């Protein structure tokens, strides 16, 4: 089963809606999907697609989850936004799949 294709076709559009709603209401979130079963290379784990939306008032648990999920050994694709309460972007980064 090609979980990456399922994510791209069915989940990604819903993710964008969720991210838009969460950002509009300044709701911190951390989401991650495992798209492959095994390691991509001997040093890596499975392919994950993660999204993180953090604000100044975000709890430590979500901040710690960000660092665990966005460890380059674990994640090939995803995006992170850290925002001030007024919506000003403090940090914005995209983790891109290695070629």
N, CA, C and O atoms as a Tinker XYZ file with bonds, in Angstrom:
   396  protein
     1  N      0.845000   -1.171000    0.000000    73     2
     2  CA     0.000000    0.000000    0.000000    64     1     3
     3  C      0.900000    1.248000    0.000000    63     2     4     5
     4  O      1.838000    1.341000    0.792000    81     3
     5  N      0.613000    2.182000   -0.875000    73     3     6
     6  CA     1.401000    3.408000   -1.000000    64     5     7
     7  C      0.816000    4.500000   -0.097000    63     6     8     9
     8  O     -0.043000    5.275000   -0.519000    81     7
     9  N      1.293000    4.546000    1.145000    73     7    10
    10  CA     0.764000    5.516000    2.102000    64     9    11
    11  C      1.085000    6.950000    1.718000    63    10    12    13
    12  O      0.332000    7.866000    2.047000    81    11
    13  N      2.197000    7.149000    1.024000    73    11    14
    14  CA     2.546000    8.503000    0.592000    64    13    15
    15  C      1.506000    9.033000   -0.395000    63    14    16    17
    16  O      1.108000   10.195000   -0.312000    81    15
    17  N      1.071000    8.194000   -1.318000    73    15    18
    18  CA     0.043000    8.605000   -2.283000    64    17    19
    19  C     -1.292000    8.870000   -1.583000    63    18    20    21
    20  O     -2.000000    9.819000   -1.921000    81    19
    21  N     -1.627000    8.031000   -0.612000    73    19    22
    22  CA    -2.867000    8.237000    0.143000    64    21    23
    23  C     -2.808000    9.570000    0.885000    63    22    24    25
    24  O     -3.777000   10.328000    0.893000    81    23
    25  N     -1.653000    9.851000    1.512000    73    23    26
    26  CA    -1.492000   11.127000    2.205000    64    25    27
    27  C     -1.681000   12.282000    1.222000    63    26    28    29
    28  O     -2.460000   13.201000    1.477000    81    27
    29  N     -0.960000   12.229000    0.091000    73    27    30
    30  CA    -1.014000   13.312000   -0.888000    64    29    31
    31  C     -2.418000   13.535000   -1.435000    63    30    32    33
    32  O     -2.841000   14.677000   -1.614000    81    31
    33  N     -3.133000   12.465000   -1.698000    73    31    34
    34  CA    -4.438000   12.571000   -2.355000    64    33    35
    35  C     -5.588000   12.844000   -1.384000    63    34    36    37
    36  O     -6.507000   13.597000   -1.706000    81    35
    37  N     -5.538000   12.237000   -0.201000    73    35    38
    38  CA    -6.697000   12.300000    0.689000    64    37    39
    39  C     -6.475000   13.127000    1.962000    63    38    40    41
    40  O     -7.388000   13.817000    2.417000    81    39
    41  N     -5.287000   13.061000    2.531000    73    39    42
    42  CA    -5.057000   13.713000    3.818000    64    41    43
    43  C     -4.558000   15.145000    3.654000    63    42    44    45
    44  O     -4.990000   16.033000    4.389000    81    43
    45  N     -3.659000   15.382000    2.707000    73    43    46
    46  CA    -3.070000   16.721000    2.540000    64    45    47
    47  C     -4.119000   17.831000    2.409000    63    46    48    49
    48  O     -3.965000   18.877000    3.038000    81    47
    49  N     -5.178000   17.642000    1.615000    73    47    50
    50  CA    -6.186000   18.716000    1.539000    64    49    51
    51  C     -6.857000   18.986000    2.898000    63    50    52    53
    52  O     -7.148000   20.135000    3.229000    81    51
    53  N     -7.098000   17.937000    3.673000    73    51    54
    54  CA    -7.682000   18.109000    5.001000    64    53    55
    55  C     -6.687000   18.779000    5.944000    63    54    56    57
    56  O     -7.067000   19.606000    6.772000    81    55
    57  N     -5.431000   18.422000    5.816000    73    55    58
    58  CA    -4.392000   19.033000    6.644000    64    57    59
    59  C     -4.352000   20.538000    6.431000    63    58    60    61
    60  O     -4.225000   21.302000    7.388000    81    59
    61  N     -4.457000   20.959000    5.193000    73    59    62
    62  CA    -4.424000   22.393000    4.918000    64    61    63
    63  C     -5.598000   23.096000    5.590000    63    62    64    65
    64  O     -5.446000   24.196000    6.121000    81    63
    65  N     -6.777000   22.458000    5.569000    73    63    66
    66  CA    -7.939000   23.034000    6.251000    64    65    67
    67  C     -7.695000   23.121000    7.755000    63    66    68    69
    68  O     -7.996000   24.137000    8.382000    81    67
    69  N     -7.151000   22.058000    8.322000    73    67    70
    70  CA    -6.869000   22.031000    9.761000    64    69    71
    71  C     -5.854000   23.107000   10.123000    63    70    72    73
    72  O     -6.040000   23.837000   11.097000    81    71
    73  N     -4.782000   23.208000    9.342000    73    71    74
    74  CA    -3.760000   24.219000    9.610000    64    73    75
    75  C     -4.328000   25.637000    9.510000    63    74    76    77
    76  O     -3.998000   26.500000   10.323000    81    75
    77  N     -5.176000   25.872000    8.520000    73    75    78
    78  CA    -5.800000   27.188000    8.363000    64    77    79
    79  C     -6.675000   27.537000    9.567000    63    78    80    81
    80  O     -6.622000   28.660000   10.070000    81    79
    81  N     -7.479000   26.578000   10.029000    73    79    82
    82  CA    -8.360000   26.805000   11.180000    64    81    83
    83  C     -7.528000   27.027000   12.446000    63    82    84    85
    84  O     -7.791000   27.949000   13.218000    81    83
    85  N     -6.534000   26.181000   12.648000    73    83    86
    86  CA    -5.696000   26.309000   13.842000    64    85    87
    87  C     -4.968000   27.648000   13.856000    63    86    88    89
    88  O     -4.869000   28.287000   14.903000    81    87
    89  N     -4.463000   28.074000   12.712000    73    87    90
    90  CA    -3.761000   29.352000   12.651000    64    89    91
    91  C     -4.721000   30.513000   12.901000    63    90    92    93
    92  O     -4.368000   31.466000   13.596000    81    91
    93  N     -5.919000   30.446000   12.347000    73    91    94
    94  CA    -6.899000   31.519000   12.536000    64    93    95
    95  C     -7.284000   31.683000   14.013000    63    94    96    97
    96  O     -7.609000   32.784000   14.457000    81    95
    97  N     -7.243000   30.578000   14.768000    73    95    98
    98  CA    -7.635000   30.611000   16.176000    64    97    99
    99  C     -6.436000   30.496000   17.123000    63    98   100   101
   100  O     -6.600000   30.308000   18.329000    81    99
   101  N     -5.226000   30.613000   16.556000    73    99   102
   102  CA    -3.984000   30.545000   17.334000    64   101   103
   103  C     -3.950000   29.309000   18.227000    63   102   104   105
   104  O     -3.653000   29.391000   19.418000    81   103
   105  N     -4.261000   28.158000   17.621000    73   103   106
   106  CA    -4.266000   26.887000   18.327000    64   105   107
   107  C     -2.975000   26.126000   18.003000    63   106   108   109
   108  O     -2.794000   25.678000   16.871000    81   107
   109  N     -2.087000   25.979000   18.975000    73   107   110
   110  CA    -0.853000   25.234000   18.719000    64   109   111
   111  C     -1.164000   23.785000   18.362000    63   110   112   113
   112  O     -2.124000   23.197000   18.860000    81   111
   113  N     -0.333000   23.225000   17.491000    73   111   114
   114  CA    -0.533000   21.824000   17.119000    64   113   115
   115  C      0.778000   21.195000   16.676000    63   114   116   117
   116  O      1.711000   21.873000   16.244000    81   115
   117  N      0.813000   19.882000   16.800000    73   115   118
   118  CA     1.889000   19.055000   16.270000    64   117   119
   119  C      1.212000   17.832000   15.677000    63   118   120   121
   120  O      0.489000   17.120000   16.374000    81   119
   121  N      1.442000   17.584000   14.386000    73   119   122
   122  CA     0.854000   16.426000   13.714000    64   121   123
   123  C      1.939000   15.730000   12.914000    63   122   124   125
   124  O      2.817000   16.377000   12.341000    81   123
   125  N      1.872000   14.406000   12.879000    73   123   126
   126  CA     2.855000   13.657000   12.116000    64   125   127
   127  C      2.234000   12.379000   11.584000    63   126   128   129
   128  O      1.422000   11.743000   12.255000    81   127
   129  N      2.623000   12.009000   10.373000    73   127   130
   130  CA     2.144000   10.795000    9.724000    64   129   131
   131  C      3.334000    9.961000    9.296000    63   130   132   133
   132  O      4.300000   10.494000    8.750000    81   131
   133  N      3.279000    8.656000    9.537000    73   131   134
   134  CA     4.324000    7.737000    9.086000    64   133   135
   135  C      3.901000    7.185000    7.735000    63   134   136   137
   136  O      2.853000    6.550000    7.618000    81   135
   137  N      4.719000    7.427000    6.713000    73   135   138
   138  CA     4.350000    7.080000    5.343000    64   137   139
   139  C      5.052000    5.842000    4.796000    63   138   140   141
   140  O      4.653000    5.320000    3.755000    81   139
   141  N      6.078000    5.369000    5.472000    73   139   142
   142  CA     6.751000    4.133000    5.064000    64   141   143
   143  C      6.949000    3.246000    6.285000    63   142   144   145
   144  O      6.936000    3.720000    7.421000    81   143
   145  N      7.133000    1.951000    6.034000    73   143   146
   146  CA     7.289000    0.997000    7.133000    64   145   147
   147  C      8.690000    0.982000    7.720000    63   146   148   149
   148  O      8.859000    0.964000    8.939000    81   147
   149  N      9.689000    0.989000    6.856000    73   147   150
   150  CA    11.042000    0.791000    7.345000    64   149   151
   151  C     11.933000    1.978000    7.108000    63   150   152   153
   152  O     11.491000    3.063000    6.731000    81   151
   153  N     13.204000    1.737000    7.342000    73   151   154
   154  CA    14.208000    2.775000    7.169000    64   153   155
   155  C     14.428000    3.066000    5.690000    63   154   156   157
   156  O     14.409000    2.167000    4.849000    81   155
   157  N     14.636000    4.346000    5.396000    73   155   158
   158  CA    14.951000    4.754000    4.024000    64   157   159
   159  C     16.403000    4.388000    3.713000    63   158   160   161
   160  O     16.713000    3.996000    2.588000    81   159
   161  N     17.280000    4.510000    4.682000    73   159   162
   162  CA    18.679000    4.097000    4.594000    64   161   163
   163  C     19.009000    3.489000    5.950000    63   162   164   165
   164  O     18.216000    3.627000    6.882000    81   163
   165  N     20.148000    2.823000    6.094000    73   163   166
   166  CA    20.475000    2.211000    7.388000    64   165   167
   167  C     20.511000    3.199000    8.557000    63   166   168   169
   168  O     20.282000    2.803000    9.699000    81   167
   169  N     20.793000    4.470000    8.293000    73   167   170
   170  CA    20.870000    5.469000    9.359000    64   169   171
   171  C     19.554000    6.168000    9.643000    63   170   172   173
   172  O     19.454000    6.938000   10.598000    81   171
   173  N     18.552000    5.912000    8.832000    73   171   174
   174  CA    17.287000    6.639000    8.940000    64   173   175
   175  C     16.163000    5.736000    9.418000    63   174   176   177
   176  O     16.259000    4.510000    9.376000    81   175
   177  N     15.107000    6.374000    9.869000    73   175   178
   178  CA    13.889000    5.668000   10.209000    64   177   179
   179  C     12.903000    5.799000    9.065000    63   178   180   181
   180  O     13.283000    6.173000    7.956000    81   179
   181  N     11.650000    5.498000    9.323000    73   179   182
   182  CA    10.623000    5.603000    8.286000    64   181   183
   183  C     10.372000    7.049000    7.871000    63   182   184   185
   184  O     10.703000    7.981000    8.604000    81   183
   185  N      9.790000    7.226000    6.698000    73   183   186
   186  CA     9.448000    8.548000    6.179000    64   185   187
   187  C      8.260000    9.098000    6.961000    63   186   188   189
   188  O      7.213000    8.456000    7.044000    81   187
   189  N      8.427000   10.284000    7.533000    73   187   190
   190  CA     7.362000   10.961000    8.259000    64   189   191
   191  C      7.053000   12.284000    7.577000    63   190   192   193
   192  O      7.940000   12.919000    7.007000    81   191
   193  N      5.804000   12.692000    7.637000    73   191   194
   194  CA     5.407000   14.020000    7.186000    64   193   195
   195  C      4.790000   14.706000    8.403000    63   194   196   197
   196  O      3.773000   14.261000    8.935000    81   195
   197  N      5.423000   15.792000    8.830000    73   195   198
   198  CA     5.017000   16.447000   10.073000    64   197   199
   199  C      4.714000   17.923000    9.850000    63   198   200   201
   200  O      5.336000   18.581000    9.016000    81   199
   201  N      3.752000   18.427000   10.607000    73   199   202
   202  CA     3.435000   19.854000   10.612000    64   201   203
   203  C      3.372000   20.315000   12.059000    63   202   204   205
   204  O      2.833000   19.624000   12.925000    81   203
   205  N      3.928000   21.490000   12.307000    73   203   206
   206  CA     3.979000   22.037000   13.654000    64   205   207
   207  C      3.576000   23.505000   13.571000    63   206   208   209
   208  O      4.075000   24.248000   12.726000    81   207
   209  N      2.683000   23.911000   14.443000    73   207   210
   210  CA     2.260000   25.299000   14.534000    64   209   211
   211  C      2.368000   25.688000   16.003000    63   210   212   213
   212  O      1.599000   25.207000   16.835000    81   211
   213  N      3.333000   26.569000   16.323000    73   211   214
   214  CA     3.593000   26.950000   17.709000    64   213   215
   215  C      3.380000   28.447000   17.897000    63   214   216   217
   216  O      3.614000   29.244000   16.989000    81   215
   217  N      2.934000   28.810000   19.090000    73   215   218
   218  CA     2.769000   30.205000   19.470000    64   217   219
   219  C      3.564000   30.456000   20.735000    63   218   220   221
   220  O      4.073000   29.517000   21.347000    81   219
   221  N      3.675000   31.712000   21.130000    73   219   222
   222  CA     4.440000   32.053000   22.336000    64   221   223
   223  C      3.949000   31.291000   23.561000    63   222   224   225
   224  O      4.755000   30.944000   24.425000    81   223
   225  N      2.649000   31.021000   23.658000    73   223   226
   226  CA     2.075000   30.362000   24.832000    64   225   227
   227  C      2.009000   28.842000   24.707000    63   226   228   229
   228  O      1.349000   28.189000   25.515000    81   227
   229  N      2.679000   28.270000   23.714000    73   227   230
   230  CA     2.628000   26.825000   23.497000    64   229   231
   231  C      3.298000   26.088000   24.652000    63   230   232   233
   232  O      4.363000   26.491000   25.120000    81   231
   233  N      2.674000   25.018000   25.103000    73   231   234
   234  CA     3.221000   24.246000   26.226000    64   233   235
   235  C      4.522000   23.540000   25.826000    63   234   236   237
   236  O      4.803000   23.319000   24.649000    81   235
   237  N      5.294000   23.200000   26.852000    73   235   238
   238  CA     6.589000   22.563000   26.632000    64   237   239
   239  C      6.463000   21.202000   25.948000    63   238   240   241
   240  O      7.350000   20.809000   25.190000    81   239
   241  N      5.380000   20.484000   26.203000    73   239   242
   242  CA     5.197000   19.162000   25.596000    64   241   243
   243  C      5.192000   19.275000   24.072000    63   242   244   245
   244  O      5.851000   18.485000   23.396000    81   243
   245  N      4.457000   20.244000   23.522000    73   243   246
   246  CA     4.424000   20.407000   22.068000    64   245   247
   247  C      5.759000   20.920000   21.541000    63   246   248   249
   248  O      6.184000   20.527000   20.455000    81   247
   249  N      6.416000   21.781000   22.286000    73   247   250
   250  CA     7.738000   22.264000   21.859000    64   249   251
   251  C      8.747000   21.116000   21.814000    63   250   252   253
   252  O      9.556000   21.037000   20.889000    81   251
   253  N      8.702000   20.233000   22.801000    73   251   254
   254  CA     9.596000   19.072000   22.808000    64   253   255
   255  C      9.254000   18.121000   21.666000    63   254   256   257
   256  O     10.151000   17.563000   21.034000    81   255
   257  N      7.963000   17.934000   21.396000    73   255   258
   258  CA     7.547000   17.059000   20.295000    64   257   259
   259  C      8.085000   17.572000   18.963000    63   258   260   261
   260  O      8.460000   16.784000   18.095000    81   259
   261  N      8.121000   18.885000   18.805000    73   259   262
   262  CA     8.672000   19.483000   17.585000    64   261   263
   263  C     10.101000   19.011000   17.369000    63   262   264   265
   264  O     10.453000   18.590000   16.267000    81   263
   265  N     10.919000   19.073000   18.394000    73   263   266
   266  CA    12.320000   18.693000   18.248000    64   265   267
   267  C     12.485000   17.205000   17.984000    63   266   268   269
   268  O     13.371000   16.803000   17.230000    81   267
   269  N     11.644000   16.388000   18.594000    73   267   270
   270  CA    11.714000   14.948000   18.351000    64   269   271
   271  C     11.295000   14.639000   16.917000    63   270   272   273
   272  O     11.982000   13.896000   16.214000    81   271
   273  N     10.184000   15.199000   16.487000    73   271   274
   274  CA     9.664000   14.892000   15.153000    64   273   275
   275  C     10.517000   15.463000   14.031000    63   274   276   277
   276  O     10.622000   14.851000   12.969000    81   275
   277  N     11.120000   16.609000   14.242000    73   275   278
   278  CA    11.865000   17.236000   13.159000    64   277   279
   279  C     13.352000   16.903000   13.197000    63   278   280   281
   280  O     14.161000   17.567000   12.548000    81   279
   281  N     13.703000   15.886000   13.951000    73   279   282
   282  CA    15.055000   15.333000   13.899000    64   281   283
   283  C     15.255000   14.835000   12.470000    63   282   284   285
   284  O     14.446000   14.048000   11.977000    81   283
   285  N     16.312000   15.275000   11.800000    73   283   286
   286  CA    16.517000   14.946000   10.380000    64   285   287
   287  C     16.580000   13.452000   10.120000    63   286   288   289
   288  O     16.354000   13.017000    8.991000    81   287
   289  N     16.881000   12.659000   11.134000    73   287   290
   290  CA    16.898000   11.212000   10.938000    64   289   291
   291  C     15.491000   10.660000   10.814000    63   290   292   293
   292  O     15.304000    9.551000   10.313000    81   291
   293  N     14.496000   11.417000   11.265000    73   291   294
   294  CA    13.131000   10.901000   11.306000    64   293   295
   295  C     12.208000   11.504000   10.258000    63   294   296   297
   296  O     11.279000   10.834000    9.806000    81   295
   297  N     12.436000   12.740000    9.864000    73   295   298
   298  CA    11.472000   13.458000    9.032000    64   297   299
   299  C     12.092000   13.891000    7.714000    63   298   300   301
   300  O     13.188000   14.449000    7.696000    81   299
   301  N     11.397000   13.637000    6.609000    73   299   302
   302  CA    11.857000   14.066000    5.292000    64   301   303
   303  C     11.047000   15.238000    4.759000    63   302   304   305
   304  O     11.514000   15.954000    3.874000    81   303
   305  N      9.858000   15.443000    5.273000    73   303   306
   306  CA     9.027000   16.533000    4.774000    64   305   307
   307  C      8.151000   17.083000    5.877000    63   306   308   309
   308  O      7.697000   16.341000    6.747000    81   307
   309  N      7.920000   18.354000    5.842000    73   307   310
   310  CA     7.065000   18.957000    6.854000    64   309   311
   311  C      7.320000   20.441000    6.953000    63   310   312   313
   312  O      8.217000   20.969000    6.296000    81   311
   313  N      6.544000   21.108000    7.764000    73   311   314
   314  CA     6.712000   22.545000    7.906000    64   313   315
   315  C      6.487000   22.946000    9.352000    63   314   316   317
   316  O      5.762000   22.286000   10.097000    81   315
   317  N      7.121000   24.037000    9.727000    73   315   318
   318  CA     7.005000   24.552000   11.088000    64   317   319
   319  C      6.738000   26.050000   11.009000    63   318   320   321
   320  O      7.410000   26.770000   10.270000    81   319
   321  N      5.780000   26.502000   11.751000    73   319   322
   322  CA     5.543000   27.933000   11.936000    64   321   323
   323  C      5.486000   28.194000   13.430000    63   322   324   325
   324  O      4.748000   27.521000   14.150000    81   323
   325  N      6.245000   29.150000   13.895000    73   323   326
   326  CA     6.137000   29.624000   15.270000    64   325   327
   327  C      5.662000   31.065000   15.182000    63   326   328   329
   328  O      6.299000   31.898000   14.538000    81   327
   329  N      4.540000   31.359000   15.832000    73   327   330
   330  CA     3.885000   32.652000   15.675000    64   329   331
   331  C      3.707000   33.369000   17.006000    63   330   332   333
   332  O      3.530000   32.737000   18.047000    81   331
   333  N      3.756000   34.682000   16.959000    73   331   334
   334  CA     3.378000   35.507000   18.107000    64   333   335
   335  C      1.856000   35.497000   18.192000    63   334   336   337
   336  O      1.180000   35.122000   17.234000    81   335
   337  N      1.326000   35.904000   19.320000    73   335   338
   338  CA    -0.121000   35.879000   19.502000    64   337   339
   339  C     -0.859000   36.727000   18.475000    63   338   340   341
   340  O     -2.016000   36.440000   18.166000    81   339
   341  N     -0.222000   37.760000   17.938000    73   339   342
   342  CA    -0.855000   38.579000   16.914000    64   341   343
   343  C     -0.756000   37.984000   15.523000    63   342   344   345
   344  O     -1.291000   38.551000   14.570000    81   343
   345  N     -0.083000   36.854000   15.389000    73   343   346
   346  CA     0.044000   36.204000   14.102000    64   345   347
   347  C      1.353000   36.500000   13.393000    63   346   348   349
   348  O      1.570000   36.005000   12.287000    81   347
   349  N      2.242000   37.299000   13.999000    73   347   350
   350  CA     3.537000   37.594000   13.398000    64   349   351
   351  C      4.400000   36.350000   13.427000    63   350   352   353
   352  O      4.522000   35.705000   14.468000    81   351
   353  N      4.995000   36.007000   12.311000    73   351   354
   354  CA     5.831000   34.810000   12.235000    64   353   355
   355  C      7.164000   35.068000   12.930000    63   354   356   357
   356  O      7.885000   36.004000   12.584000    81   355
   357  N      7.484000   34.224000   13.919000    73   355   358
   358  CA     8.767000   34.276000   14.608000    64   357   359
   359  C      9.760000   33.372000   13.890000    63   358   360   361
   360  O     10.914000   33.746000   13.682000    81   359
   361  N      9.315000   32.207000   13.521000    73   359   362
   362  CA    10.167000   31.220000   12.871000    64   361   363
   363  C      9.337000   30.496000   11.825000    63   362   364   365
   364  O      8.183000   30.152000   12.081000    81   363
   365  N      9.896000   30.266000   10.677000    73   363   366
   366  CA     9.230000   29.506000    9.630000    64   365   367
   367  C     10.285000   28.660000    8.952000    63   366   368   369
   368  O     11.294000   29.176000    8.472000    81   367
   369  N     10.053000   27.376000    8.913000    73   367   370
   370  CA    11.019000   26.505000    8.239000    64   369   371
   371  C     10.304000   25.339000    7.599000    63   370   372   373
   372  O      9.226000   24.933000    8.032000    81   371
   373  N     10.911000   24.815000    6.577000    73   371   374
   374  CA    10.389000   23.648000    5.874000    64   373   375
   375  C     11.495000   22.607000    5.846000    63   374   376   377
   376  O     12.617000   22.891000    5.425000    81   375
   377  N     11.176000   21.411000    6.292000    73   375   378
   378  CA    12.115000   20.313000    6.212000    64   377   379
   379  C     11.859000   19.630000    4.882000    63   378   380   381
   380  O     10.753000   19.153000    4.627000    81   379
   381  N     12.877000   19.580000    4.032000    73   379   382
   382  CA    12.702000   19.067000    2.685000    64   381   383
   383  C     13.341000   17.698000    2.564000    63   382   384   385
   384  O     14.415000   17.450000    3.113000    81   383
   385  N     12.684000   16.825000    1.851000    73   383   386
   386  CA    13.203000   15.473000    1.636000    64   385   387
   387  C     14.571000   15.549000    0.965000    63   386   388   389
   388  O     14.769000   16.289000    0.002000    81   387
   389  N     15.512000   14.763000    1.501000    73   387   390
   390  CA    16.841000   14.706000    0.900000    64   389   391
   391  C     16.763000   14.065000   -0.480000    63   390   392   393
   392  O     16.006000   13.120000   -0.703000    81   391
   393  N     17.576000   14.608000   -1.417000    73   391   394
   394  CA    17.580000   14.050000   -2.769000    64   393   395
   395  C     18.499000   12.860000   -2.855000    63   394   396
   396  O     18.631000   12.258000   -3.920000    81   395
